[in-house]
């Protein structure tokens, strides 16, 4: 799955059994939690940043999650799915 959206939150998580950086990416229709395992910092991943992530989506604690995705930082503001559907009409 590929998702283009804006980062709403960024958190560093750590404990005995888990270390990683998580970000919530919102595309205008919903959000996916993105998690980079074993990383405390991922270059360019900041709140408000637009990006495109690609990877497999699973479910964790009832939320969609993507582990260790490929990502591309975007300079422009992403178009939401709602905006794209308006252009098709």
N, CA, C and O atoms as a GROMACS GRO file, in nm:
protein
  356
    1UNK      N    1   0.084  -0.118   0.000
    1UNK     CA    2   0.000   0.000   0.000
    1UNK      C    3   0.089   0.124   0.000
    1UNK      O    4   0.194   0.127   0.064
    2UNK      N    5   0.045   0.225  -0.072
    2UNK     CA    6   0.114   0.355  -0.071
    2UNK      C    7   0.017   0.459  -0.020
    2UNK      O    8  -0.099   0.465  -0.063
    3UNK      N    9   0.063   0.542   0.072
    3UNK     CA   10  -0.018   0.647   0.133
    3UNK      C   11   0.057   0.778   0.123
    3UNK      O   12   0.176   0.785   0.157
    4UNK      N   13  -0.010   0.883   0.078
    4UNK     CA   14   0.048   1.016   0.074
    4UNK      C   15  -0.031   1.103   0.170
    4UNK      O   16  -0.153   1.113   0.160
    5UNK      N   17   0.038   1.167   0.264
    5UNK     CA   18  -0.032   1.248   0.363
    5UNK      C   19   0.063   1.334   0.443
    5UNK      O   20   0.179   1.354   0.408
    6UNK      N   21   0.010   1.383   0.553
    6UNK     CA   22   0.083   1.474   0.641
    6UNK      C   23   0.102   1.406   0.777
    6UNK      O   24   0.012   1.340   0.828
    7UNK      N   25   0.221   1.425   0.834
    7UNK     CA   26   0.251   1.369   0.965
    7UNK      C   27   0.179   1.452   1.072
    7UNK      O   28   0.201   1.573   1.082
    8UNK      N   29   0.094   1.386   1.150
    8UNK     CA   30   0.023   1.456   1.257
    8UNK      C   31   0.096   1.446   1.391
    8UNK      O   32   0.096   1.541   1.469
    9UNK      N   33   0.156   1.332   1.419
    9UNK     CA   34   0.229   1.315   1.545
    9UNK      C   35   0.355   1.232   1.521
    9UNK      O   36   0.360   1.149   1.431
   10UNK      N   37   0.455   1.256   1.605
   10UNK     CA   38   0.578   1.176   1.602
   10UNK      C   39   0.613   1.143   1.747
   10UNK      O   40   0.619   1.232   1.832
   11UNK      N   41   0.635   1.015   1.775
   11UNK     CA   42   0.668   0.971   1.910
   11UNK      C   43   0.784   0.871   1.907
   11UNK      O   44   0.791   0.787   1.818
   12UNK      N   45   0.872   0.883   2.004
   12UNK     CA   46   0.976   0.781   2.022
   12UNK      C   47   0.925   0.687   2.129
   12UNK      O   48   0.889   0.730   2.238
   13UNK      N   49   0.923   0.559   2.098
   13UNK     CA   50   0.874   0.459   2.192
   13UNK      C   51   0.988   0.370   2.234
   13UNK      O   52   1.075   0.336   2.154
   14UNK      N   53   0.989   0.334   2.358
   14UNK     CA   54   1.095   0.246   2.404
   14UNK      C   55   1.053   0.170   2.527
   14UNK      O   56   0.971   0.215   2.606
   15UNK      N   57   1.110   0.057   2.541
   15UNK     CA   58   1.084  -0.028   2.656
   15UNK      C   59   1.174  -0.149   2.647
   15UNK      O   60   1.267  -0.153   2.567
   16UNK      N   61   1.146  -0.246   2.730
   16UNK     CA   62   1.228  -0.366   2.730
   16UNK      C   63   1.214  -0.446   2.601
   16UNK      O   64   1.310  -0.506   2.553
   17UNK      N   65   1.094  -0.447   2.544
   17UNK     CA   66   1.070  -0.531   2.427
   17UNK      C   67   1.049  -0.453   2.298
   17UNK      O   68   1.024  -0.514   2.194
   18UNK      N   69   1.059  -0.320   2.301
   18UNK     CA   70   1.028  -0.241   2.182
   18UNK      C   71   1.105  -0.110   2.184
   18UNK      O   72   1.112  -0.042   2.286
   19UNK      N   73   1.163  -0.076   2.071
   19UNK     CA   74   1.230   0.052   2.052
   19UNK      C   75   1.196   0.097   1.911
   19UNK      O   76   1.214   0.022   1.816
   20UNK      N   77   1.147   0.219   1.898
   20UNK     CA   78   1.115   0.264   1.764
   20UNK      C   79   1.062   0.406   1.761
   20UNK      O   80   1.039   0.468   1.865
   21UNK      N   81   1.045   0.455   1.640
   21UNK     CA   82   0.987   0.586   1.616
   21UNK      C   83   0.854   0.563   1.545
   21UNK      O   84   0.849   0.491   1.446
   22UNK      N   85   0.747   0.623   1.596
   22UNK     CA   86   0.618   0.610   1.532
   22UNK      C   87   0.567   0.747   1.490
   22UNK      O   88   0.591   0.847   1.557
   23UNK      N   89   0.497   0.749   1.377
   23UNK     CA   90   0.436   0.871   1.326
   23UNK      C   91   0.296   0.838   1.278
   23UNK      O   92   0.274   0.731   1.221
   24UNK      N   93   0.202   0.928   1.301
   24UNK     CA   94   0.068   0.911   1.247
   24UNK      C   95   0.060   0.993   1.119
   24UNK      O   96   0.084   1.114   1.120
   25UNK      N   97   0.027   0.926   1.008
   25UNK     CA   98   0.018   0.992   0.878
   25UNK      C   99  -0.130   0.996   0.838
   25UNK      O  100  -0.197   0.893   0.835
   26UNK      N  101  -0.179   1.116   0.808
   26UNK     CA  102  -0.320   1.139   0.776
   26UNK      C  103  -0.332   1.185   0.631
   26UNK      O  104  -0.261   1.276   0.589
   27UNK      N  105  -0.423   1.122   0.555
   27UNK     CA  106  -0.439   1.156   0.413
   27UNK      C  107  -0.569   1.229   0.382
   27UNK      O  108  -0.602   1.247   0.265
   28UNK      N  109  -0.644   1.271   0.484
   28UNK     CA  110  -0.770   1.340   0.461
   28UNK      C  111  -0.890   1.249   0.476
   28UNK      O  112  -1.002   1.297   0.494
   29UNK      N  113  -0.869   1.118   0.470
   29UNK     CA  114  -0.979   1.023   0.488
   29UNK      C  115  -0.958   0.934   0.609
   29UNK      O  116  -1.053   0.880   0.664
   30UNK      N  117  -0.835   0.920   0.651
   30UNK     CA  118  -0.803   0.835   0.765
   30UNK      C  119  -0.655   0.842   0.794
   30UNK      O  120  -0.578   0.908   0.724
   31UNK      N  121  -0.616   0.772   0.900
   31UNK     CA  122  -0.476   0.777   0.943
   31UNK      C  123  -0.418   0.637   0.952
   31UNK      O  124  -0.489   0.539   0.976
   32UNK      N  125  -0.288   0.629   0.933
   32UNK     CA  126  -0.212   0.505   0.949
   32UNK      C  127  -0.094   0.537   1.040
   32UNK      O  128  -0.026   0.637   1.022
   33UNK      N  129  -0.071   0.450   1.138
   33UNK     CA  130   0.047   0.463   1.222
   33UNK      C  131   0.164   0.401   1.146
   33UNK      O  132   0.154   0.289   1.095
   34UNK      N  133   0.273   0.473   1.139
   34UNK     CA  134   0.392   0.425   1.069
   34UNK      C  135   0.502   0.409   1.174
   34UNK      O  136   0.526   0.499   1.254
   35UNK      N  137   0.567   0.293   1.175
   35UNK     CA  138   0.665   0.263   1.280
   35UNK      C  139   0.796   0.215   1.219
   35UNK      O  140   0.798   0.121   1.139
   36UNK      N  141   0.905   0.281   1.258
   36UNK     CA  142   1.038   0.238   1.219
   36UNK      C  143   1.100   0.170   1.341
   36UNK      O  144   1.134   0.237   1.439
   37UNK      N  145   1.114   0.039   1.336
   37UNK     CA  146   1.167  -0.038   1.449
   37UNK      C  147   1.318  -0.017   1.463
   37UNK      O  148   1.391  -0.011   1.364
   38UNK      N  149   1.363  -0.005   1.587
   38UNK     CA  150   1.505   0.009   1.615
   38UNK      C  151   1.561   0.146   1.586
   38UNK      O  152   1.683   0.165   1.586
   39UNK      N  153   1.474   0.244   1.563
   39UNK     CA  154   1.520   0.380   1.530
   39UNK      C  155   1.462   0.480   1.629
   39UNK      O  156   1.343   0.472   1.663
   40UNK      N  157   1.542   0.570   1.675
   40UNK     CA  158   1.492   0.681   1.758
   40UNK      C  159   1.472   0.806   1.673
   40UNK      O  160   1.394   0.894   1.708
   41UNK      N  161   1.544   0.813   1.562
   41UNK     CA  162   1.535   0.927   1.470
   41UNK      C  163   1.527   0.872   1.328
   41UNK      O  164   1.600   0.780   1.292
   42UNK      N  165   1.437   0.931   1.248
   42UNK     CA  166   1.431   0.902   1.104
   42UNK      C  167   1.442   1.038   1.036
   42UNK      O  168   1.355   1.122   1.054
   43UNK      N  169   1.547   1.061   0.957
   43UNK     CA  170   1.570   1.192   0.896
   43UNK      C  171   1.448   1.244   0.820
   43UNK      O  172   1.392   1.174   0.736
   44UNK      N  173   1.409   1.368   0.851
   44UNK     CA  174   1.300   1.434   0.780
   44UNK      C  175   1.162   1.407   0.835
   44UNK      O  176   1.066   1.472   0.793
   45UNK      N  177   1.147   1.313   0.926
   45UNK     CA  178   1.014   1.281   0.980
   45UNK      C  179   0.986   1.374   1.097
   45UNK      O  180   1.037   1.355   1.207
   46UNK      N  181   0.902   1.475   1.071
   46UNK     CA  182   0.865   1.576   1.169
   46UNK      C  183   0.716   1.605   1.158
   46UNK      O  184   0.657   1.585   1.052
   47UNK      N  185   0.657   1.651   1.266
   47UNK     CA  186   0.516   1.690   1.265
   47UNK      C  187   0.492   1.796   1.158
   47UNK      O  188   0.567   1.893   1.148
   48UNK      N  189   0.387   1.776   1.078
   48UNK     CA  190   0.351   1.870   0.972
   48UNK      C  191   0.414   1.839   0.838
   48UNK      O  192   0.376   1.899   0.738
   49UNK      N  193   0.509   1.747   0.834
   49UNK     CA  194   0.580   1.714   0.709
   49UNK      C  195   0.492   1.630   0.617
   49UNK      O  196   0.421   1.541   0.663
   50UNK      N  197   0.496   1.660   0.488
   50UNK     CA  198   0.425   1.580   0.389
   50UNK      C  199   0.517   1.469   0.340
   50UNK      O  200   0.635   1.492   0.314
   51UNK      N  201   0.461   1.348   0.329
   51UNK     CA  202   0.542   1.238   0.280
   51UNK      C  203   0.456   1.130   0.217
   51UNK      O  204   0.334   1.128   0.231
   52UNK      N  205   0.525   1.043   0.147
   52UNK     CA  206   0.462   0.926   0.085
   52UNK      C  207   0.530   0.804   0.147
   52UNK      O  208   0.652   0.793   0.146
   53UNK      N  209   0.449   0.711   0.200
   53UNK     CA  210   0.502   0.588   0.260
   53UNK      C  211   0.448   0.468   0.183
   53UNK      O  212   0.335   0.469   0.136
   54UNK      N  213   0.531   0.366   0.172
   54UNK     CA  214   0.492   0.243   0.101
   54UNK      C  215   0.534   0.123   0.185
   54UNK      O  216   0.648   0.114   0.230
   55UNK      N  217   0.439   0.032   0.204
   55UNK     CA  218   0.468  -0.090   0.280
   55UNK      C  219   0.342  -0.170   0.303
   55UNK      O  220   0.235  -0.137   0.251
   56UNK      N  221   0.355  -0.276   0.380
   56UNK     CA  222   0.241  -0.361   0.414
   56UNK      C  223   0.170  -0.305   0.535
   56UNK      O  224   0.234  -0.260   0.630
   57UNK      N  225   0.038  -0.307   0.532
   57UNK     CA  226  -0.042  -0.256   0.642
   57UNK      C  227  -0.098  -0.373   0.723
   57UNK      O  228  -0.150  -0.470   0.668
   58UNK      N  229  -0.086  -0.361   0.853
   58UNK     CA  230  -0.143  -0.458   0.945
   58UNK      C  231  -0.229  -0.385   1.046
   58UNK      O  232  -0.254  -0.265   1.033
   59UNK      N  233  -0.274  -0.457   1.147
   59UNK     CA  234  -0.356  -0.397   1.253
   59UNK      C  235  -0.289  -0.428   1.386
   59UNK      O  236  -0.253  -0.542   1.414
   60UNK      N  237  -0.274  -0.325   1.468
   60UNK     CA  238  -0.216  -0.338   1.602
   60UNK      C  239  -0.300  -0.256   1.698
   60UNK      O  240  -0.316  -0.136   1.677
   61UNK      N  241  -0.352  -0.317   1.801
   61UNK     CA  242  -0.437  -0.249   1.900
   61UNK      C  243  -0.555  -0.178   1.832
   61UNK      O  244  -0.596  -0.071   1.876
   62UNK      N  245  -0.608  -0.238   1.726
   62UNK     CA  246  -0.724  -0.182   1.657
   62UNK      C  247  -0.695  -0.069   1.560
   62UNK      O  248  -0.788  -0.010   1.506
   63UNK      N  249  -0.568  -0.039   1.537
   63UNK     CA  250  -0.531   0.070   1.446
   63UNK      C  251  -0.447   0.016   1.330
   63UNK      O  252  -0.371  -0.080   1.346
   64UNK      N  253  -0.461   0.078   1.214
   64UNK     CA  254  -0.378   0.040   1.099
   64UNK      C  255  -0.234   0.082   1.127
   64UNK      O  256  -0.209   0.191   1.177
   65UNK      N  257  -0.140  -0.007   1.093
   65UNK     CA  258   0.001   0.022   1.118
   65UNK      C  259   0.087  -0.033   1.004
   65UNK      O  260   0.057  -0.138   0.947
   66UNK      N  261   0.193   0.039   0.974
   66UNK     CA  262   0.288   0.000   0.871
   66UNK      C  263   0.427   0.000   0.936
   66UNK      O  264   0.471   0.102   0.988
   67UNK      N  265   0.496  -0.115   0.933
   67UNK     CA  266   0.628  -0.126   0.994
   67UNK      C  267   0.738  -0.107   0.890
   67UNK      O  268   0.732  -0.164   0.781
   68UNK      N  269   0.838  -0.029   0.926
   68UNK     CA  270   0.958  -0.007   0.844
   68UNK      C  271   0.927   0.021   0.697
   68UNK      O  272   0.981  -0.046   0.609
   69UNK      N  273   0.840   0.119   0.669
   69UNK     CA  274   0.806   0.146   0.530
   69UNK      C  275   0.917   0.220   0.456
   69UNK      O  276   1.004   0.282   0.518
   70UNK      N  277   0.913   0.212   0.325
   70UNK     CA  278   0.993   0.304   0.244
   70UNK      C  279   0.920   0.437   0.250
   70UNK      O  280   0.797   0.440   0.260
   71UNK      N  281   0.994   0.546   0.245
   71UNK     CA  282   0.928   0.676   0.250
   71UNK      C  283   0.998   0.776   0.160
   71UNK      O  284   1.117   0.765   0.131
   72UNK      N  285   0.919   0.873   0.117
   72UNK     CA  286   0.968   0.982   0.033
   72UNK      C  287   0.918   1.112   0.092
   72UNK      O  288   0.798   1.129   0.112
   73UNK      N  289   1.009   1.204   0.122
   73UNK     CA  290   0.970   1.336   0.173
   73UNK      C  291   0.921   1.420   0.056
   73UNK      O  292   0.982   1.421  -0.050
   74UNK      N  293   0.811   1.491   0.077
   74UNK     CA  294   0.751   1.573  -0.028
   74UNK      C  295   0.760   1.719   0.009
   74UNK      O  296   0.739   1.756   0.125
   75UNK      N  297   0.789   1.804  -0.089
   75UNK     CA  298   0.794   1.948  -0.066
   75UNK      C  299   0.656   2.010  -0.073
   75UNK      O  300   0.627   2.109  -0.006
   76UNK      N  301   0.571   1.951  -0.155
   76UNK     CA  302   0.438   2.008  -0.176
   76UNK      C  303   0.339   1.949  -0.078
   76UNK      O  304   0.363   1.845  -0.017
   77UNK      N  305   0.227   2.018  -0.065
   77UNK     CA  306   0.120   1.967   0.020
   77UNK      C  307   0.047   1.856  -0.054
   77UNK      O  308   0.009   1.875  -0.169
   78UNK      N  309   0.028   1.741   0.009
   78UNK     CA  310  -0.040   1.632  -0.061
   78UNK      C  311  -0.187   1.663  -0.083
   78UNK      O  312  -0.250   1.732  -0.003
   79UNK      N  313  -0.240   1.611  -0.192
   79UNK     CA  314  -0.383   1.623  -0.218
   79UNK      C  315  -0.452   1.510  -0.144
   79UNK      O  316  -0.407   1.396  -0.148
   80UNK      N  317  -0.560   1.543  -0.078
   80UNK     CA  318  -0.634   1.440  -0.005
   80UNK      C  319  -0.720   1.361  -0.102
   80UNK      O  320  -0.745   1.405  -0.214
   81UNK      N  321  -0.766   1.246  -0.058
   81UNK     CA  322  -0.853   1.162  -0.141
   81UNK      C  323  -0.982   1.236  -0.173
   81UNK      O  324  -1.038   1.218  -0.282
   82UNK      N  325  -1.030   1.320  -0.082
   82UNK     CA  326  -1.153   1.397  -0.105
   82UNK      C  327  -1.130   1.498  -0.218
   82UNK      O  328  -1.216   1.513  -0.305
   83UNK      N  329  -1.016   1.567  -0.218
   83UNK     CA  330  -0.986   1.663  -0.324
   83UNK      C  331  -0.973   1.594  -0.459
   83UNK      O  332  -1.020   1.647  -0.560
   84UNK      N  333  -0.911   1.478  -0.462
   84UNK     CA  334  -0.896   1.405  -0.588
   84UNK      C  335  -1.030   1.360  -0.643
   84UNK      O  336  -1.051   1.362  -0.764
   85UNK      N  337  -1.122   1.318  -0.555
   85UNK     CA  338  -1.253   1.274  -0.602
   85UNK      C  339  -1.334   1.391  -0.656
   85UNK      O  340  -1.414   1.372  -0.748
   86UNK      N  341  -1.316   1.511  -0.602
   86UNK     CA  342  -1.386   1.629  -0.653
   86UNK      C  343  -1.342   1.661  -0.796
   86UNK      O  344  -1.424   1.703  -0.878
   87UNK      N  345  -1.214   1.640  -0.826
   87UNK     CA  346  -1.162   1.668  -0.960
   87UNK      C  347  -1.217   1.573  -1.064
   87UNK      O  348  -1.221   1.606  -1.183
   88UNK      N  349  -1.260   1.454  -1.023
   88UNK     CA  350  -1.313   1.356  -1.117
   88UNK      C  351  -1.456   1.385  -1.159
   88UNK      O  352  -1.503   1.332  -1.260
   89UNK      N  353  -1.525   1.469  -1.083
   89UNK     CA  354  -1.667   1.498  -1.112
   89UNK      C  355  -1.680   1.598  -1.223
   89UNK      O  356  -1.791   1.634  -1.261
   0.00000   0.00000   0.00000
